[in-house]
Amino acid sequence: MYSEINAHQTERNKPILTTQFSELPISARLQEQLAAASFTTMTPVQSAAIPQALAGKDVLATAQTGTGKTLAFLVPMLEQLLKHHVPAVTALVLVPTRELAMQVAEQYDALRGNRLPAAAQVVGGIQERSQLMAIRKGARLIVATPGRLEDFLDRKLVDFRGLNLLVLDEADRMLDMGFLPSIRRIVSILPAQRQTLCFSATLPAQVVQLVNQYTRNPVRVALGSTTKPCENVRIQAFEVLIDEKQSLLERLLDKEDGTCLVFVRTKHGADRLAHRLTRDGFAATVIHGDRSQAQRTAALTGFQQGRFRVLVATDLASRGIHVEGIAHVINYDLPMVADDLIHRVGRTGRAGETGIASVFFGRDQAGDLRSLERTLGLRIERKSVSSLGQQSVDTTKNTDASKNAVLEPAENPRSSMRSGSRSRRSGSHKARAAAQRDVAVDTERQSESRMSRLPGESFQLQASRA
């Protein structure tokens, strides 16, 4: 395990971080592409990792979700591809899910301009023929999931003899999904003389072992805590009976505007809940491993574009799906391990914005929730179901009539609840997004970063937000 050293530093020996993309030593063409895509100010993990990667060093970067890790490896990759015109696959990005592969490839294509060919995706669930055509057309970057890429290599459908850059993205998730044997076989055939960049949200022992084996004196970049949820997210827990969970979920949806990501444990449970929400008038869709790639893409695109307000998902979506502006993450089923909670919660409160995460648990799961809290070193606020109604009273006009209207139970509580808020389910949340942007700006202005030197080439980056 890497040692965590927090040495006191004076202004004289404190490392200076570049904060603007325009200050990076990269080509004018890439600068133009970044500016055209409205990338101006780097996040802390980008400020720390990009200059080191541009210098040709191996990097091990850990940061919470939503901190800009994808751009942290795409910028040095694009610069390398633009400088060295080699007609072969020279860069490989391994990711845990096809959704993440699609998003990495999309971001790359948005920045490559007309000097570089499109990226080739090698993933399951997409026609093999189209993937092979992209490679044969001269793709210089392959974004792949380990299982499908291993199959291509076994059949000698791809050649990595010219490769000089390997990126392991969401390394911890790939190991969680059992891809370690595939990763080992893939890396074993890659050229030994290459640059390796590893990005991960957490740093379990298996990731450390993998990095030690496949990198050379890596620069260690760590942003914030990798064992706690983002501080921008307020977490609350509700004790609720199993047969009342959907009613509670709908009360939360009625109470707030904005998009919502709901996590359930099983694929069947996800389908059933999405169907019931749709039946009750909510614009909901579902994503899990048994759905076809076309169905998953349609669900994710509809959620991103606001056609669906609620996305019900299994843990497939807890990492690798990056949708900006998710207002609320609801753990409909209590996660079994702390890492799952971190990555579920990490879908909101991204890029400096604020978010809310709710956890549903039964009385018999109280001990499991306390165990999660001990593991994460935090205390989750307990909320009563009745507090939702009380909050509505507090925001109602101060008249006896309005108070009585809120406090008196209706003959059909769920029907009464839905009747006054049907229009809010459309997913419109411009006001909320504007408020979140204001919070993000204020937070960014108040952020401070401290660097402490580690042995050799390594350093620790800690960012504290007011």
C-alpha positions as CSV (number, residue, x, y, z in Angstrom):
1,M,0.0,0.0,0.0
2,Y,1.2,3.5,-0.8
3,S,2.2,5.5,2.3
4,E,0.2,8.6,3.0
5,I,2.7,11.4,4.0
6,N,1.5,14.9,4.8
7,A,4.6,16.9,5.2
8,H,4.5,20.6,6.1
9,Q,5.5,22.7,3.1
10,T,6.6,26.3,2.8
11,E,5.6,28.6,0.0
12,R,9.2,28.1,-1.4
13,N,8.9,24.3,-1.9
14,K,5.2,24.0,-2.5
15,P,4.5,22.7,-6.0
16,I,2.7,25.1,-8.3
17,L,-0.2,23.6,-10.2
18,T,-1.4,24.9,-13.6
19,T,-5.1,25.7,-13.4
20,Q,-5.9,26.7,-16.9
21,F,-5.9,24.5,-20.0
22,S,-4.4,27.4,-21.9
23,E,-1.3,27.2,-19.7
24,L,-0.5,23.6,-20.7
25,P,2.4,22.9,-23.0
26,I,0.3,21.4,-25.7
27,S,-0.2,22.0,-29.4
28,A,-2.2,25.0,-30.7
29,R,-4.6,22.6,-32.4
30,L,-5.5,20.8,-29.2
31,Q,-5.8,24.2,-27.4
32,E,-8.3,25.2,-30.0
33,Q,-10.3,22.0,-29.6
34,L,-10.4,22.4,-25.8
35,A,-11.5,26.0,-26.1
36,A,-14.2,25.1,-28.7
37,A,-15.5,22.5,-26.2
38,S,-15.6,25.2,-23.5
39,F,-12.9,23.6,-21.4
40,T,-11.0,26.4,-19.7
41,T,-10.3,25.7,-16.0
42,M,-8.9,22.3,-14.9
43,T,-10.2,20.4,-12.0
44,P,-7.6,19.5,-9.3
45,V,-7.0,16.0,-10.5
46,Q,-6.5,17.3,-14.1
47,S,-4.1,20.0,-12.8
48,A,-2.0,17.3,-11.1
49,A,-2.2,14.4,-13.5
50,I,-2.0,16.1,-17.0
51,P,1.4,17.7,-16.7
52,Q,2.9,14.5,-15.3
53,A,1.4,12.5,-18.1
54,L,2.5,15.0,-20.7
55,A,6.0,14.5,-19.4
56,G,5.8,10.8,-20.2
57,K,5.5,9.5,-16.7
58,D,3.3,6.7,-15.5
59,V,0.5,8.0,-13.2
60,L,-1.7,6.4,-10.5
61,A,-4.6,8.8,-9.9
62,T,-7.3,8.3,-7.3
63,A,-10.2,10.7,-7.1
64,Q,-13.9,10.6,-6.4
65,T,-16.4,10.3,-9.2
66,G,-17.2,13.5,-11.0
67,T,-13.8,15.1,-10.7
68,G,-12.8,15.0,-14.3
69,K,-10.6,11.9,-14.6
70,T,-11.6,11.1,-18.2
71,L,-10.2,14.4,-19.5
72,A,-7.1,13.9,-17.3
73,F,-6.0,11.1,-19.5
74,L,-7.6,12.2,-22.8
75,V,-5.6,15.4,-23.0
76,P,-2.1,13.9,-22.8
77,M,-3.3,11.0,-25.1
78,L,-4.6,13.4,-27.8
79,E,-1.3,15.4,-27.6
80,Q,0.7,12.2,-28.0
81,L,-1.4,11.1,-31.0
82,L,-1.2,14.5,-32.7
83,K,2.6,14.6,-32.3
84,H,3.4,11.1,-33.5
85,H,1.7,10.1,-36.7
86,V,1.9,6.3,-36.5
87,P,-0.5,4.4,-38.7
88,A,-1.4,1.9,-36.1
89,V,-3.2,1.4,-32.8
90,T,-1.0,3.3,-30.4
91,A,-3.4,3.9,-27.4
92,L,-5.7,1.6,-25.5
93,V,-8.2,2.5,-22.8
94,L,-9.7,-0.4,-20.7
95,V,-13.0,0.3,-19.0
96,P,-15.5,-1.8,-17.0
97,T,-18.7,-1.2,-18.9
98,R,-19.8,-0.5,-22.5
99,E,-21.6,2.6,-21.4
100,L,-18.3,4.1,-20.1
101,A,-16.5,3.0,-23.3
102,M,-19.1,4.8,-25.3
103,Q,-18.7,8.0,-23.3
104,V,-14.9,7.9,-23.4
105,A,-15.0,7.4,-27.2
106,E,-17.6,10.2,-27.5
107,Q,-15.5,12.6,-25.5
108,Y,-12.4,11.7,-27.5
109,D,-14.3,12.2,-30.8
110,A,-15.5,15.6,-29.6
111,L,-11.8,16.7,-29.1
112,R,-9.9,14.9,-31.9
113,G,-10.7,17.4,-34.7
114,N,-10.1,16.3,-38.3
115,R,-6.5,15.2,-37.8
116,L,-7.2,12.0,-36.0
117,P,-9.5,9.1,-36.9
118,A,-12.4,8.1,-34.7
119,A,-11.9,5.8,-31.8
120,A,-12.8,2.1,-32.1
121,Q,-15.0,0.6,-29.5
122,V,-14.4,-3.1,-28.6
123,V,-17.3,-4.0,-26.3
124,G,-20.1,-6.5,-26.0
125,G,-23.6,-5.8,-27.1
126,I,-22.6,-4.1,-30.3
127,Q,-22.2,-5.6,-33.8
128,E,-18.7,-7.1,-34.1
129,R,-18.5,-6.1,-37.7
130,S,-18.8,-2.4,-37.0
131,Q,-16.1,-2.6,-34.4
132,L,-13.7,-4.4,-36.7
133,M,-14.4,-1.9,-39.5
134,A,-13.4,1.0,-37.2
135,I,-10.1,-0.7,-36.4
136,R,-9.4,-1.5,-40.1
137,K,-10.2,2.1,-41.1
138,G,-7.2,3.1,-39.1
139,A,-8.3,3.8,-35.5
140,R,-5.4,4.8,-33.4
141,L,-7.3,4.5,-30.1
142,I,-9.3,1.5,-28.9
143,V,-11.6,1.9,-26.0
144,A,-12.5,-1.6,-24.8
145,T,-14.0,-3.8,-22.1
146,P,-11.6,-6.5,-21.1
147,G,-13.7,-9.5,-21.9
148,R,-14.5,-8.5,-25.5
149,L,-10.9,-7.3,-26.2
150,E,-9.5,-10.6,-24.9
151,D,-11.7,-12.4,-27.4
152,F,-10.4,-10.2,-30.2
153,L,-6.8,-10.9,-29.2
154,D,-7.4,-14.7,-29.0
155,R,-8.7,-14.5,-32.6
156,K,-5.8,-12.2,-33.7
157,L,-8.2,-9.5,-34.8
158,V,-6.2,-6.6,-33.3
159,D,-2.5,-5.8,-33.3
160,F,-0.9,-3.9,-30.4
161,R,2.7,-4.0,-31.5
162,G,2.7,-0.2,-32.0
163,L,1.0,0.6,-28.7
164,N,2.8,3.1,-26.5
165,L,0.0,4.3,-24.1
166,L,-2.3,2.2,-21.8
167,V,-5.0,3.6,-19.7
168,L,-6.8,1.6,-17.0
169,D,-10.0,3.6,-16.2
170,E,-12.2,2.8,-13.2
171,A,-9.6,0.1,-12.3
172,D,-11.3,-0.8,-9.0
173,R,-14.6,-1.4,-10.8
174,M,-12.9,-3.7,-13.4
175,L,-11.5,-5.8,-10.6
176,D,-14.8,-5.8,-8.7
177,M,-16.4,-7.3,-11.9
178,G,-13.9,-10.1,-12.1
179,F,-11.8,-8.7,-15.0
180,L,-8.4,-9.2,-13.3
181,P,-7.5,-12.4,-15.3
182,S,-8.5,-10.8,-18.6
183,I,-6.5,-7.6,-17.7
184,R,-3.4,-9.7,-16.9
185,R,-3.6,-11.6,-20.2
186,I,-4.2,-8.4,-22.2
187,V,-1.3,-6.4,-20.6
188,S,1.1,-9.4,-20.9
189,I,1.1,-9.1,-24.7
190,L,1.4,-5.3,-24.8
191,P,4.8,-3.7,-25.5
192,A,6.8,-3.4,-22.3
193,Q,8.1,0.1,-23.3
194,R,4.9,2.0,-22.9
195,Q,3.3,4.7,-20.7
196,T,0.6,3.5,-18.3
197,L,-2.0,5.7,-16.6
198,C,-4.3,4.2,-14.0
199,F,-7.4,6.0,-12.7
200,S,-9.5,4.7,-9.9
201,A,-12.1,6.0,-7.4
202,T,-10.9,3.8,-4.6
203,L,-7.5,2.0,-4.0
204,P,-8.0,-1.5,-2.8
205,A,-5.1,-3.9,-2.4
206,Q,-5.7,-5.5,-5.8
207,V,-5.4,-2.2,-7.6
208,V,-2.1,-1.5,-5.8
209,Q,-0.8,-4.9,-6.8
210,L,-1.8,-4.3,-10.4
211,V,-0.2,-0.9,-10.5
212,N,3.0,-2.2,-8.9
213,Q,3.2,-4.9,-11.5
214,Y,2.5,-2.9,-14.7
215,T,3.8,0.6,-14.0
216,R,7.3,2.1,-13.6
217,N,7.8,4.5,-10.7
218,P,4.3,6.0,-11.1
219,V,3.4,9.5,-10.0
220,R,0.8,9.1,-7.2
221,V,-2.0,11.7,-7.5
222,A,-4.7,11.5,-4.8
223,L,-7.6,13.9,-4.6
224,G,-9.7,14.0,-1.5
225,S,-10.9,10.8,0.2
226,T,-11.3,7.6,-1.7
227,T,-13.2,6.0,1.2
228,K,-15.9,8.5,1.7
229,P,-18.7,10.0,-0.4
230,C,-18.2,13.5,-1.8
231,E,-18.7,16.2,0.7
232,N,-21.0,18.0,-1.7
233,V,-23.7,15.4,-1.2
234,R,-26.1,15.4,1.7
235,I,-26.9,11.8,2.7
236,Q,-30.0,10.8,4.6
237,A,-31.5,7.5,5.6
238,F,-35.1,6.4,6.0
239,E,-36.3,3.4,7.9
240,V,-39.2,2.0,6.0
241,L,-41.2,-1.2,5.6
242,I,-40.6,-3.2,2.4
243,D,-44.2,-2.8,1.2
244,E,-44.0,1.0,1.8
245,K,-40.8,1.7,-0.1
246,Q,-42.4,2.6,-3.4
247,S,-44.8,5.0,-1.6
248,L,-41.8,6.7,0.1
249,L,-40.0,6.9,-3.2
250,E,-43.0,8.6,-4.8
251,R,-43.2,11.0,-1.9
252,L,-39.6,12.0,-2.5
253,L,-40.2,12.4,-6.2
254,D,-43.3,14.5,-5.5
255,K,-41.5,16.7,-3.0
256,E,-38.6,17.7,-5.2
257,D,-37.8,18.7,-8.8
258,G,-34.9,17.4,-10.8
259,T,-33.7,14.1,-12.2
260,C,-33.4,11.0,-9.9
261,L,-31.3,7.9,-10.2
262,V,-32.7,4.9,-8.2
263,F,-30.6,1.9,-7.4
264,V,-32.1,-1.5,-6.8
265,R,-30.4,-4.8,-6.2
266,T,-31.8,-7.1,-8.9
267,K,-32.7,-6.8,-12.6
268,H,-36.2,-8.1,-12.0
269,G,-36.7,-5.6,-9.2
270,A,-35.5,-2.8,-11.5
271,D,-38.0,-3.7,-14.2
272,R,-40.8,-4.1,-11.7
273,L,-40.2,-0.7,-10.1
274,A,-39.8,1.2,-13.4
275,H,-43.1,-0.3,-14.6
276,R,-44.9,0.7,-11.4
277,L,-43.5,4.3,-11.5
278,T,-44.6,4.6,-15.2
279,R,-48.0,3.3,-14.3
280,D,-48.3,5.9,-11.5
281,G,-47.5,8.8,-13.9
282,F,-43.7,9.2,-13.5
283,A,-41.5,9.4,-16.6
284,A,-39.3,6.5,-15.7
285,T,-36.9,4.1,-17.6
286,V,-34.6,1.3,-16.6
287,I,-31.1,0.1,-17.3
288,H,-29.4,-3.2,-16.3
289,G,-27.3,-6.0,-17.7
290,D,-30.1,-8.0,-19.3
291,R,-31.3,-5.1,-21.5
292,S,-29.9,-5.0,-25.1
293,Q,-27.4,-2.3,-25.9
294,A,-30.0,-0.5,-28.0
295,Q,-32.3,-0.4,-25.0
296,R,-29.6,0.7,-22.6
297,T,-28.5,3.5,-24.9
298,A,-32.1,4.7,-25.4
299,A,-32.7,4.7,-21.7
300,L,-29.5,6.6,-20.9
301,T,-30.0,9.1,-23.8
302,G,-33.5,9.8,-22.8
303,F,-32.5,10.3,-19.2
304,Q,-29.6,12.7,-20.3
305,Q,-32.0,14.7,-22.5
306,G,-34.7,15.0,-19.9
307,R,-37.3,12.8,-21.6
308,F,-37.2,10.5,-18.5
309,R,-37.0,12.0,-15.0
310,V,-36.2,8.8,-13.2
311,L,-33.7,6.1,-14.2
312,V,-34.0,2.9,-12.3
313,A,-30.7,0.9,-12.3
314,T,-28.8,-1.9,-10.9
315,D,-25.1,-1.4,-9.8
316,L,-24.2,-1.5,-13.5
317,A,-24.8,2.3,-13.3
318,S,-23.0,3.0,-10.0
319,R,-19.9,3.6,-12.0
320,G,-19.2,4.4,-15.6
321,I,-22.4,6.3,-16.3
322,H,-21.7,10.0,-16.2
323,V,-24.8,12.2,-16.4
324,E,-24.5,15.8,-15.4
325,G,-27.0,17.4,-13.1
326,I,-28.5,14.4,-11.3
327,A,-30.3,16.0,-8.4
328,H,-31.0,12.9,-6.2
329,V,-29.6,9.4,-5.9
330,I,-31.9,7.0,-4.0
331,N,-30.7,3.7,-2.7
332,Y,-34.0,1.8,-2.9
333,D,-32.2,-1.3,-1.8
334,L,-29.4,-1.0,0.8
335,P,-26.0,-1.6,-0.8
336,M,-24.1,-4.6,0.6
337,V,-20.6,-3.0,0.7
338,A,-19.3,0.4,1.3
339,D,-17.7,0.8,-2.1
340,D,-21.1,0.4,-3.8
341,L,-22.5,3.2,-1.6
342,I,-19.6,5.5,-2.5
343,H,-20.0,5.0,-6.2
344,R,-23.8,5.1,-6.2
345,V,-23.7,8.4,-4.2
346,G,-21.0,9.7,-6.6
347,R,-23.5,10.0,-9.4
348,T,-24.7,13.2,-7.9
349,G,-22.9,16.2,-6.5
350,R,-20.5,16.1,-9.5
351,A,-18.1,18.8,-10.7
352,G,-18.6,21.0,-7.6
353,E,-22.4,20.8,-7.7
354,T,-24.5,19.8,-4.7
355,G,-26.7,16.8,-4.5
356,I,-28.8,14.6,-2.2
357,A,-28.6,10.9,-1.6
358,S,-31.2,8.8,0.2
359,V,-30.8,5.4,1.7
360,F,-33.8,3.1,2.4
361,F,-33.4,0.4,5.0
362,G,-35.6,-1.9,7.0
363,R,-35.5,-2.3,10.8
364,D,-33.7,-5.6,10.3
365,Q,-31.0,-3.8,8.2
366,A,-30.2,-1.2,10.9
367,G,-27.1,-3.1,11.8
368,D,-26.0,-3.3,8.2
369,L,-26.3,0.4,7.9
370,R,-24.3,1.0,11.0
371,S,-21.6,-1.3,9.6
372,L,-21.5,0.8,6.4
373,E,-21.1,3.9,8.5
374,R,-18.2,2.5,10.5
375,T,-16.5,1.4,7.3
376,L,-16.9,4.8,5.8
377,G,-16.2,6.7,9.0
378,L,-19.3,8.9,8.8
379,R,-22.7,9.3,10.3
380,I,-25.7,9.3,8.0
381,E,-28.6,11.5,9.0
382,R,-31.7,9.6,10.0
383,K,-34.9,11.0,8.7
384,S,-38.5,9.9,9.5
385,V,-41.0,9.4,6.8
386,S,-43.3,11.8,8.6
387,S,-40.7,14.5,8.2
388,L,-41.5,14.8,4.5
389,G,-45.0,16.0,5.3
390,Q,-43.7,18.4,8.0
391,Q,-41.2,20.0,5.6
392,S,-44.2,20.7,3.2
393,V,-46.0,22.4,6.1
394,D,-42.9,24.6,6.8
395,T,-42.9,25.9,3.2
396,T,-46.6,26.5,2.9
397,K,-48.1,29.9,3.3
398,N,-48.7,30.7,6.9
399,T,-52.5,30.4,7.0
400,D,-54.7,28.1,9.1
401,A,-56.4,26.9,6.0
402,S,-53.2,25.9,4.2
403,K,-51.8,24.2,7.3
404,N,-54.9,22.1,7.8
405,A,-54.9,21.2,4.1
406,V,-51.4,19.8,4.4
407,L,-51.8,18.2,7.8
408,E,-55.1,16.4,7.3
409,P,-54.6,13.0,5.8
410,A,-56.5,12.4,2.5
411,E,-58.7,9.3,2.0
412,N,-56.2,8.2,-0.6
413,P,-52.8,9.7,0.4
414,R,-50.9,8.6,-2.8
415,S,-53.6,9.9,-5.1
416,S,-53.7,13.2,-3.2
417,M,-50.0,13.5,-3.4
418,R,-49.8,12.9,-7.1
419,S,-52.7,15.3,-8.0
420,G,-50.9,18.4,-7.0
421,S,-47.6,17.7,-8.5
422,R,-48.2,15.8,-11.8
423,S,-46.6,18.6,-13.8
424,R,-43.4,18.5,-11.8
425,R,-42.6,15.0,-13.1
426,S,-41.6,16.2,-16.5
427,G,-38.0,16.6,-15.3
428,S,-37.8,20.4,-15.7
429,H,-35.2,21.7,-13.3
430,K,-33.7,24.8,-14.8
431,A,-34.0,26.8,-11.6
432,R,-32.3,24.0,-9.6
433,A,-29.5,23.7,-12.1
434,A,-28.9,27.4,-12.0
435,A,-28.8,27.4,-8.2
436,Q,-26.4,24.4,-8.4
437,R,-24.1,26.3,-10.8
438,D,-24.0,29.2,-8.4
439,V,-23.0,26.9,-5.6
440,A,-20.4,25.3,-7.8
441,V,-18.8,28.7,-8.7
442,D,-18.7,29.8,-5.0
443,T,-17.3,26.4,-4.0
444,E,-14.6,26.6,-6.7
445,R,-13.5,30.0,-5.6
446,Q,-13.1,28.8,-2.1
447,S,-11.3,25.6,-2.9
448,E,-7.7,25.2,-1.7
449,S,-5.2,22.6,-2.7
450,R,-2.2,21.4,-0.7
451,M,0.5,19.2,-2.1
452,S,2.9,17.1,0.0
453,R,6.0,15.3,-1.5
454,L,6.1,11.5,-1.4
455,P,9.2,9.4,-1.9
456,G,10.6,9.4,-5.5
457,E,8.3,10.8,-8.1
458,S,5.1,10.4,-6.0
459,F,3.1,13.2,-4.5
460,Q,-0.2,13.5,-2.6
461,L,-2.8,16.1,-3.6
462,Q,-5.4,17.0,-1.1
463,A,-8.2,19.4,-1.9
464,S,-10.4,20.9,0.7
465,R,-13.7,22.7,-0.1
466,A,-15.3,25.2,2.2
